[in-house]
Amino acid sequence: MVQLYDLNQPWGANTWPWPYFDDPEVSAVHRFSRDVNHSLKINTAMHIGTHIDAPLHFAPEGWDIAEMPMDRLFGTGLVLDISDKVGAHSIITPEHCQEAADEAGLEIREGDILVLYTGWKEYFLNGEHPNELTYFARHPGPHKEFTDWWIDMDFPWVGNDTPAIEHPLNTAIRDYRPDLDFPGEFEEATGMTLEEGLPEEHWLYAHKNALPENLMMVENLGGDIDHPSVLNTRVHLGAFPWKWTDGEAAFCRTVAFEGI
């Protein structure tokens, strides 16, 4: 019997947006108090809650949401627990992934789908310790070494339980809160200066380099990502957005399948 595990965060009008995006808006077209039915409409950016970035997000010639092949959205792969190896501001490396795989007796294979559990979902809106600033601005993230390995290994998509598959200080968040000492926090956590660890010439490195290779990313995962039947296990994984022509990203239901 096949068991399905939902790796999504719930989505709604109060879902935290990326810090410089507008809040999602949900309004009623029909209401039970006025009509015989209930229907809604939304006004929202796609990069809110669990979503997939299509190559078109950073590559004009890359696949849009509708063009992404189903056999690149569904396949076998690993959900690796690296939560004991990374923390606030950590740079995620291939070594973190390999160590986690070795400890679990797993092999990371070329063409796998790779999902990383950092433990950061606990800081999201419905987590055990919700903290919007920590969630968006202090999460661990990959950088050049990881992204180059991702491309070499041809992982069709990489997912994780943080708001972006990019280090937050490798995005506009780096300068978003000048009242906070993010450079000092980073140096204390990593032993490197920002320029040493995240040089400006590598700005948005994962997005600028993985997406043009038609490699996708699924961000803001949660739900059953840490379920014992999912974590540190080889499973079938699928990320299923709607078939949106010219879409650069989309909400997607992300599922792990046990027993296929």
C-alpha positions as CSV (number, residue, x, y, z in Angstrom):
1,M,0.0,0.0,0.0
2,V,1.3,3.4,-1.0
3,Q,1.6,6.0,1.8
4,L,1.6,9.7,0.9
5,Y,3.3,12.4,3.0
6,D,2.4,16.1,2.5
7,L,5.5,18.3,2.5
8,N,3.7,21.6,2.2
9,Q,3.2,24.5,4.5
10,P,-0.5,25.6,4.7
11,W,-1.3,28.6,2.6
12,G,-3.7,31.4,3.4
13,A,-4.2,35.2,3.5
14,N,-2.0,35.4,6.6
15,T,0.9,33.4,5.2
16,W,4.1,35.4,5.7
17,P,5.3,36.8,2.4
18,W,8.9,37.3,1.4
19,P,9.9,40.4,3.3
20,Y,9.7,42.9,0.4
21,F,6.5,41.3,-1.2
22,D,3.0,42.5,-0.5
23,D,0.8,40.3,1.7
24,P,-1.5,37.9,-0.2
25,E,-5.0,39.1,-0.6
26,V,-8.0,36.8,-0.5
27,S,-11.6,38.1,-1.2
28,A,-14.9,36.5,-1.8
29,V,-16.7,36.5,-5.2
30,H,-19.7,34.6,-3.7
31,R,-20.7,34.4,0.0
32,F,-23.1,32.0,1.6
33,S,-24.8,35.0,3.4
34,R,-25.6,36.5,0.0
35,D,-25.5,33.7,-2.5
36,V,-26.1,30.0,-2.7
37,N,-22.4,29.2,-2.9
38,H,-18.9,30.2,-1.8
39,S,-16.0,31.2,-4.1
40,L,-12.8,33.1,-3.6
41,K,-10.2,35.0,-5.6
42,I,-6.6,35.8,-4.7
43,N,-4.1,38.5,-5.5
44,T,-0.7,37.3,-4.7
45,A,2.9,36.8,-5.7
46,M,3.8,33.2,-6.4
47,H,6.9,33.2,-4.1
48,I,4.9,32.9,-0.9
49,G,4.5,29.7,1.0
50,T,5.5,26.3,-0.6
51,H,6.2,27.0,-4.2
52,I,8.4,25.9,-7.1
53,D,10.7,28.3,-9.1
54,A,10.7,27.6,-12.8
55,P,13.8,28.2,-14.8
56,L,12.0,31.2,-16.4
57,H,12.4,33.0,-13.0
58,F,16.0,33.8,-13.9
59,A,16.5,32.5,-17.4
60,P,14.6,34.2,-20.3
61,E,15.0,31.0,-22.4
62,G,14.3,28.6,-19.5
63,W,11.2,26.5,-19.0
64,D,8.1,28.2,-17.7
65,I,5.8,26.3,-15.3
66,A,3.8,24.6,-18.1
67,E,7.0,23.5,-19.9
68,M,8.6,21.7,-16.9
69,P,8.5,18.0,-17.8
70,M,6.6,15.7,-15.5
71,D,9.5,13.3,-15.4
72,R,11.6,16.1,-13.9
73,L,9.0,17.0,-11.3
74,F,8.6,13.4,-10.1
75,G,11.2,10.8,-9.3
76,T,13.2,9.1,-6.7
77,G,15.4,10.9,-4.3
78,L,16.5,11.6,-0.7
79,V,15.2,13.8,2.2
80,L,18.3,14.4,4.2
81,D,18.4,15.6,7.8
82,I,21.2,18.2,8.0
83,S,19.6,20.0,11.0
84,D,22.4,18.9,13.4
85,K,25.1,20.2,10.9
86,V,23.8,23.7,10.2
87,G,22.3,26.6,12.1
88,A,21.7,30.3,11.8
89,H,23.7,31.8,8.9
90,S,25.4,28.5,8.1
91,I,26.5,27.9,4.5
92,I,25.2,24.5,3.3
93,T,27.9,22.5,1.6
94,P,27.9,19.2,-0.3
95,E,29.8,17.7,2.6
96,H,26.9,18.4,4.9
97,C,24.7,16.3,2.5
98,Q,27.2,13.5,2.1
99,E,27.8,13.2,5.8
100,A,24.0,13.0,6.4
101,A,23.7,10.4,3.7
102,D,26.6,8.3,5.0
103,E,25.2,8.4,8.5
104,A,21.8,7.1,7.2
105,G,23.5,4.5,4.9
106,L,22.2,6.2,1.8
107,E,23.8,6.9,-1.6
108,I,23.4,10.3,-3.3
109,R,23.0,9.5,-7.0
110,E,23.2,11.6,-10.1
111,G,19.7,12.6,-11.1
112,D,18.2,12.3,-7.7
113,I,15.7,14.7,-6.3
114,L,17.3,16.2,-3.2
115,V,15.3,17.7,-0.3
116,L,17.1,19.2,2.7
117,Y,15.7,19.3,6.2
118,T,17.4,22.0,8.3
119,G,14.9,22.3,11.1
120,W,14.0,25.8,10.0
121,K,10.3,25.0,9.6
122,E,9.9,25.4,13.4
123,Y,10.3,29.2,12.9
124,F,7.6,29.4,10.3
125,L,4.1,30.8,11.0
126,N,2.7,27.4,12.2
127,G,5.9,26.1,13.7
128,E,6.8,25.4,17.3
129,H,8.8,28.7,17.6
130,P,7.4,31.1,15.0
131,N,9.7,34.0,14.4
132,E,9.4,35.9,11.1
133,L,12.8,37.6,11.3
134,T,14.7,34.4,12.2
135,Y,12.8,32.5,9.5
136,F,13.6,34.8,6.6
137,A,16.9,36.5,7.6
138,R,18.9,33.9,9.5
139,H,18.3,30.6,7.9
140,P,21.2,28.4,6.5
141,G,21.6,28.4,2.8
142,P,23.7,27.0,0.0
143,H,26.3,28.9,-2.0
144,K,28.7,28.4,-4.9
145,E,30.1,25.0,-3.9
146,F,26.7,23.5,-3.3
147,T,25.2,24.9,-6.5
148,D,28.1,23.8,-8.6
149,W,27.7,20.2,-7.2
150,W,23.9,20.4,-7.8
151,I,24.5,21.2,-11.4
152,D,27.2,18.5,-11.8
153,M,24.8,15.9,-10.2
154,D,21.8,17.0,-12.3
155,F,19.4,17.1,-9.4
156,P,16.1,17.9,-11.3
157,W,14.9,19.9,-8.3
158,V,16.2,20.7,-4.8
159,G,13.9,21.6,-2.0
160,N,14.3,22.7,1.6
161,D,12.4,23.9,4.6
162,T,13.6,27.5,4.4
163,P,12.1,30.4,2.5
164,A,14.7,30.3,-0.3
165,I,17.3,28.0,-1.7
166,E,19.8,30.8,-1.3
167,H,21.6,32.1,1.7
168,P,19.5,35.1,3.0
169,L,22.6,37.3,3.1
170,N,23.1,36.5,-0.6
171,T,19.8,38.3,-1.3
172,A,18.5,41.8,-0.8
173,I,17.9,40.8,2.9
174,R,21.6,41.5,3.3
175,D,20.9,45.2,3.3
176,Y,17.3,45.2,4.3
177,R,17.7,45.8,8.0
178,P,20.7,48.1,8.5
179,D,19.7,48.4,12.2
180,L,20.8,44.8,12.7
181,D,24.4,43.5,12.5
182,F,24.0,40.7,10.0
183,P,27.6,40.9,9.0
184,G,28.7,40.5,12.6
185,E,26.2,37.6,13.2
186,F,27.5,35.9,10.0
187,E,31.1,36.2,11.1
188,E,30.4,34.9,14.6
189,A,28.5,31.9,13.2
190,T,30.9,31.0,10.4
191,G,34.3,32.5,11.2
192,M,34.3,34.3,7.9
193,T,33.5,37.9,6.9
194,L,30.6,38.3,4.5
195,E,32.9,39.1,1.7
196,E,34.9,35.9,2.3
197,G,31.9,33.7,2.6
198,L,29.4,35.4,0.3
199,P,31.3,37.6,-2.1
200,E,29.2,40.1,-4.0
201,E,30.2,38.6,-7.4
202,H,28.3,35.5,-6.3
203,W,25.1,37.4,-5.6
204,L,22.0,35.1,-5.9
205,Y,24.4,32.3,-7.1
206,A,21.9,29.4,-6.9
207,H,19.2,31.2,-8.8
208,K,21.5,32.6,-11.4
209,N,23.3,29.3,-12.1
210,A,21.0,26.4,-11.4
211,L,17.8,27.8,-13.0
212,P,19.4,28.5,-16.4
213,E,20.4,24.8,-16.4
214,N,16.6,24.0,-16.2
215,L,17.0,22.8,-12.7
216,M,14.2,23.8,-10.4
217,M,13.9,24.7,-6.7
218,V,11.0,24.1,-4.3
219,E,11.1,26.5,-1.4
220,N,9.4,26.8,2.0
221,L,8.7,23.1,2.5
222,G,7.2,21.8,5.8
223,G,4.5,19.5,6.8
224,D,5.7,15.9,7.0
225,I,9.2,16.7,5.9
226,D,10.6,15.4,9.2
227,H,8.3,12.3,9.4
228,P,10.4,9.2,10.3
229,S,9.2,7.5,7.1
230,V,10.4,10.4,5.0
231,L,13.5,11.7,6.7
232,N,16.9,10.1,5.8
233,T,15.1,7.8,3.4
234,R,15.0,7.1,-0.3
235,V,11.5,7.8,-1.4
236,H,9.6,8.9,-4.5
237,L,9.1,12.7,-4.5
238,G,6.8,14.9,-6.6
239,A,6.2,18.6,-6.9
240,F,3.0,19.4,-8.7
241,P,2.2,23.0,-9.8
242,W,-0.7,23.8,-12.1
243,K,0.1,24.0,-15.8
244,W,0.7,27.7,-16.1
245,T,1.9,29.1,-19.4
246,D,4.5,31.8,-19.0
247,G,4.5,31.3,-15.2
248,E,7.9,31.9,-13.5
249,A,6.8,30.2,-10.3
250,A,3.8,28.6,-8.8
251,F,2.3,27.2,-5.7
252,C,2.8,23.4,-5.8
253,R,1.7,20.4,-3.8
254,T,4.8,18.5,-2.8
255,V,4.5,14.9,-1.8
256,A,6.7,12.0,-0.7
257,F,5.5,8.6,-1.6
258,E,6.4,5.5,0.4
259,G,5.8,2.0,-0.9
260,I,5.8,2.6,-4.7
